[in-house]
Each structure stands twice: as structure tokens, then as C-alpha cells.
Amino acid sequence: MQTHFSEYIPLALLIAFAAFLAYVIWRGNYKIGAYIVQLAAAFFLSSVGGFGLYILSSVMVTTWVLTGSTTFLMLNAVVMQSIGATLGFVIVKRYGTSVSQVKPFEIALSLVLGVIGAYVGFVLFKDATFAADFVTNANSVAGAYFGAVLMGNSPLIVGGLARVLRNQEP
């Protein structure tokens, strides 16, 4: 079966439109541009932190202490993804917003929401079939990631939107 390049034209047009829209928002006088950049940075840092911690703790702790423990690996996915989401939230809230300070309550709220989101995502994605079928529990780890990133950064999402609507974000 040979694919023709014309099959990719709709995808290319969608990407071009998204890039144009991002450019207009970024260069325009819309306050939403700063908000979008903040959320993108938070999601990126949460992803890097969560998967970095998950891989490091899975490789180091599981191979040395808890060899072959699938229960630990699954608990590890939930905890490390939520810690990574909290790290992303704290870094962006501290260095990327006009507030420039993070209260301990906000850190605890982000961590608790991240754990709840990671667990819910872990359970919901357990029976999904879109991840690698040959990797055991890959769907659950992906669900823990999505849940932790969305719920762990929800204080930034809600607070940032409120600051944008009140014209407090640059």
C-alpha cells in the first residue's frame, strides 16, 4: 500500500493554521498570549519532571530494592507524575507569572490535585488500547501522566485565567 503525499495536506494546513494563530496571539496585544505561554511552559516542565522522576525512581529503586514489584511501579507512576506536575507548577508560578511567589498552600494543593488526577487517570486509562500493547501497563502510566499534568497545574490554569481576565498579566 503506497501513500500519496496529498493525504497529508489537511494535516499540513492544520499545523500551518495553528502556527499562524499562535503567532497572532503571541505578537498581538492579547493578554491571552502570556497565559498560553505560561501553560505551555508548565505542561512541558511537568512532563519533563514527571517522566524524569518516574524513570529514575523506576530504574534505581526497583532494580536495587524492589526487584520485579509491579505494585511499586504503578504506585511510583502516580506519585512521580504528581510530583513532576507540582514542580512544573511551582517553577512557572514563581518565575513565569506576575505574582512571582508561591505559597505553601498552593504547593500542597497542586500536589494533592496531582495525586488525585494521576490516580483517576491511572484507573481510567487502564483498559484503553491506544498505547503500546506490548508494554505492560503503558496505558495506565499514560493516564497517570495526563491526569497529574492537568490536575496538578489546575491552580495555574484557573488562577492565570482569573489574572488575565482582570488584566493583571502582562
C-alpha positions as a printed Julia matrix, in Angstrom:
170×3 Matrix{Float64}:
  0.0    0.0    0.0
  1.51   3.24  -1.11
  0.54   6.54   0.45
  0.31   9.65  -1.6
  1.57  12.99  -0.31
 -1.86  14.55  -0.81
 -3.13  12.6    2.19
 -1.03  14.86   4.42
 -2.32  18.17   3.04
 -5.1   18.55   5.68
 -2.61  17.91   8.47
 -0.14  20.39   6.99
 -2.88  23.02   6.68
 -3.96  22.43  10.28
 -0.38  22.82  11.51
  0.08  25.99   9.44
 -3.17  27.44  10.8
 -2.18  26.61  14.38
  1.22  28.23  13.87
 -0.4   31.33  12.37
 -2.89  31.55  15.23
 -0.09  31.17  17.78
  1.87  33.93  16.05
 -1.11  36.3   16.02
 -1.8   35.68  19.7
  1.86  35.96  20.66
  2.6   39.14  18.7
 -0.78  40.78  19.16
 -1.97  42.85  22.06
 -3.95  39.99  23.52
 -3.37  39.26  27.18
 -4.11  35.62  26.46
 -0.68  35.21  24.81
  1.18  35.33  28.12
 -1.29  32.89  29.59
 -0.8   30.41  26.74
  2.98  30.62  27.09
  2.69  30.05  30.85
  0.53  26.96  30.41
  2.76  25.54  27.67
  5.82  26.03  29.88
  4.07  24.46  32.87
  2.96  21.41  30.87
  6.43  20.98  29.37
  8.23  21.27  32.72
  5.67  18.98  34.36
  6.24  16.4   31.63
 10.0   16.54  31.91
  9.92  16.46  35.7
  7.31  13.7   35.97
  8.84  11.33  33.45
 12.37  12.09  34.63
 11.49  11.24  38.21
  9.45   8.22  37.14
 12.24   6.73  35.04
 14.94   7.45  37.6
 12.99   6.02  40.51
 11.77   3.02  38.5
 15.25   2.12  37.35
 17.14   2.89  40.54
 14.76   1.79  43.28
 13.05  -1.1   41.55
 16.21  -2.75  40.31
 18.03  -2.4   43.58
 15.42  -2.7   46.3
 12.07  -3.91  44.98
 13.04  -6.18  42.11
 10.06  -7.05  39.94
  7.45  -5.33  42.09
  4.66  -4.23  39.75
  2.73  -2.7   42.66
  5.63  -0.35  43.35
  5.91   0.55  39.67
  2.26   1.51  39.49
  2.34   3.47  42.76
  5.56   5.06  41.52
  3.82   6.23  38.32
  1.13   8.04  40.3
  3.47   9.63  42.84
  6.26  10.7   40.49
  3.92  12.14  37.87
  2.17  14.21  40.54
  5.5   15.44  41.96
  6.62  16.39  38.45
  3.37  18.3   37.89
  3.91  20.16  41.16
  7.47  21.04  40.15
  6.26  22.43  36.83
  3.54  24.44  38.58
  5.96  25.89  41.14
  8.61  26.89  38.59
  6.15  28.61  36.28
  4.21  30.28  39.09
  7.44  31.59  40.64
  9.33  32.67  37.53
  6.72  32.99  34.79
  3.8   34.9   36.23
  3.3   38.42  37.53
  2.73  37.08  41.05
  6.34  35.8   41.43
  5.71  33.95  44.66
  4.26  30.58  45.6
  2.56  29.95  48.92
  2.99  26.61  50.7
 -0.77  26.1   50.48
 -0.59  26.34  46.67
  2.21  23.79  46.55
  0.25  21.38  48.75
 -2.91  21.96  46.71
 -1.06  21.26  43.46
  0.46  18.07  44.89
 -2.87  16.78  46.24
 -4.69  17.59  43.0
 -1.84  15.98  41.06
 -2.12  12.76  43.07
 -5.9   12.7   42.63
 -5.61  13.38  38.9
 -2.85  10.81  38.45
 -4.85   8.13  40.23
 -8.03   8.89  38.3
 -6.1    8.9   35.02
 -4.35   5.67  36.01
 -7.66   3.93  36.64
 -9.48   5.41  33.62
 -6.74   4.57  31.12
 -6.13   1.06  32.45
 -8.34  -0.54  29.8
 -7.51   1.88  26.98
 -5.91   0.45  23.85
 -4.06   3.41  22.36
 -0.62   2.93  23.98
  1.92   0.22  23.3
  0.18  -3.13  23.64
  3.48  -4.91  24.16
  4.4   -2.85  27.24
  2.57  -3.9   30.38
  0.58  -1.09  31.99
  1.73   1.55  29.46
 -1.83   2.87  29.23
 -2.04   3.33  32.98
  1.22   5.26  33.1
 -0.01   7.49  30.27
 -3.24   8.07  32.17
 -1.33   8.93  35.33
  0.71  11.42  33.32
 -2.3   13.15  31.74
 -4.25  13.26  34.99
 -1.32  14.6   37.02
 -0.38  17.28  34.49
 -3.93  18.55  34.08
 -4.97  18.44  37.72
 -1.58  19.39  39.2
 -1.47  22.52  37.07
 -5.14  23.39  37.58
 -4.33  26.11  40.16
 -2.18  27.76  37.49
 -4.88  27.28  34.87
 -7.64  28.8   37.0
 -5.51  31.48  38.65
 -3.88  32.5   35.38
 -7.23  32.81  33.66
 -8.52  34.97  36.51
 -5.43  37.23  36.29
 -5.83  37.54  32.51
 -9.49  38.47  32.81
 -8.66  41.12  35.43
 -5.82  42.48  33.21
 -3.15  41.67  35.79
 -0.93  39.61  33.48
  1.47  41.5   31.19
